Amino acid sequence: MKDKKNIFSRFVEFIERYIPMTFSSLIIFLVIIYLFFIIGKTTFNNYNSNKELDQEEQKVLALESDIEGMQNKINYYQTSSFKEKEAREKLGYRAPGENVLSLPIDQESEKGTDASLGEVKIKTPNYRYWLSYFFE
């Protein structure tokens, strides 16, 4: 028991030698530092939780807009205008009194390119044309 007091008193003397305060004020100081550490850790965890919550809310909003878009597509696919359009395009149906015109598909060799037209070089700059237009 005497050795414990001796070790404890030596520890207190060591602390008092390097830190000019009483042992009770040192304990209070350490408790305050510990409380600041706990508050900081809790605040950091709260910040991370709020950030994750915001990300999840954004995901929920994106999924809700996807659901709304899909519901709009379903409603459109159930309309008679969509059914008529698909029947005309894929099955070749036509309305009574309507004439269908079929055109041949252009071949790549028949299509003209811009390079075949050649380049037209402008001899006079464009700003000179404007100057002559307004001042002559």
C-alpha positions in Angstrom: 0.0 0.0 0.0 2.9 2.3 0.8 4.5 1.6 -2.5 1.3 2.5 -4.3 1.2 5.9 -2.5 4.8 6.3 -3.2 4.3 5.7 -7.0 1.3 7.8 -7.0 2.9 10.7 -5.2 6.0 10.4 -7.5 3.7 10.6 -10.5 1.9 13.7 -9.1 5.3 15.3 -8.3 6.5 14.6 -11.8 3.4 16.2 -13.3 3.5 19.2 -11.0 7.2 19.7 -11.9 6.5 20.0 -15.7 2.9 21.4 -15.6 2.5 24.2 -13.1 -1.0 23.3 -11.8 -2.5 21.3 -9.0 -3.4 17.7 -9.5 -7.2 18.4 -9.3 -7.0 21.1 -11.9 -5.0 18.7 -14.1 -7.8 16.1 -13.8 -10.4 18.7 -14.7 -8.3 19.8 -17.6 -8.0 16.2 -18.9 -11.8 15.7 -18.4 -12.5 18.9 -20.5 -10.1 17.7 -23.2 -11.8 14.3 -23.2 -15.2 16.0 -23.5 -14.0 18.1 -26.5 -12.8 14.9 -28.1 -16.1 13.1 -27.6 -18.1 16.1 -28.9 -15.8 16.4 -31.9 -16.2 12.7 -32.7 -19.9 12.9 -32.3 -20.1 15.9 -34.6 -18.0 14.2 -37.2 -20.2 11.1 -37.1 -23.3 13.3 -37.3 -21.9 15.1 -40.4 -21.1 11.8 -42.1 -24.5 10.5 -41.4 -26.2 13.6 -42.8 -24.1 13.4 -45.9 -25.1 9.8 -46.4 -28.7 10.7 -45.8 -28.6 13.4 -48.4 -27.0 10.9 -50.9 -29.8 8.4 -50.2 -32.4 11.1 -50.6 -30.9 12.0 -54.0 -31.1 8.3 -55.0 -34.7 8.2 -54.0 -35.6 11.3 -56.0 -33.8 9.9 -59.0 -35.6 6.6 -58.7 -39.0 8.4 -58.3 -38.3 10.3 -61.5 -37.4 7.1 -63.3 -40.6 5.5 -62.1 -42.6 8.5 -63.3 -40.9 8.4 -66.7 -41.7 4.6 -67.0 -45.3 5.2 -65.9 -45.6 7.9 -68.7 -44.1 5.4 -71.2 -46.6 2.7 -70.1 -49.5 5.2 -70.5 -48.2 6.2 -74.0 -47.9 2.6 -75.1 -51.5 2.0 -74.1 -52.9 4.8 -76.3 -54.6 4.1 -79.6 -52.3 6.6 -81.4 -49.2 4.5 -80.4 -50.9 1.3 -81.5 -51.9 2.9 -84.9 -48.3 4.2 -85.4 -46.7 0.9 -84.6 -49.2 -0.9 -86.9 -48.4 1.5 -89.8 -44.6 1.3 -89.3 -44.1 -2.4 -88.5 -47.1 -4.1 -90.1 -47.6 -1.8 -93.1 -51.3 -1.0 -92.3 -53.0 2.0 -93.8 -56.2 3.9 -93.2 -59.1 3.6 -95.7 -58.5 6.0 -98.6 -54.9 6.4 -97.8 -52.1 5.8 -100.4 -48.8 4.4 -99.3 -45.7 5.6 -101.1 -42.6 3.5 -101.0 -39.3 5.1 -101.9 -36.0 3.3 -102.7 -33.2 3.6 -100.1 -30.3 5.7 -101.3 -27.1 3.8 -101.9 -23.8 5.2 -100.6 -22.4 5.5 -104.1 -25.3 7.7 -105.2 -25.0 10.1 -102.4 -23.1 13.3 -103.2 -20.4 14.5 -100.8 -19.4 18.0 -100.1 -15.9 17.3 -101.3 -17.2 16.5 -104.8 -18.6 20.1 -105.0 -15.2 21.6 -104.7 -14.2 24.6 -102.6 -15.1 28.1 -103.6 -12.4 30.5 -102.7 -13.4 34.0 -101.7 -11.1 36.5 -103.3 -12.3 39.6 -101.5 -12.7 39.4 -97.7 -16.2 39.7 -96.4 -15.7 42.9 -94.4 -14.8 44.7 -97.7 -18.2 43.7 -99.1 -19.9 45.2 -96.1 -17.8 48.4 -96.3 -18.7 48.8 -99.9 -22.3 48.1 -99.2 -22.6 50.8 -96.4 -20.2 53.5 -97.6 -20.3 53.4 -101.4 
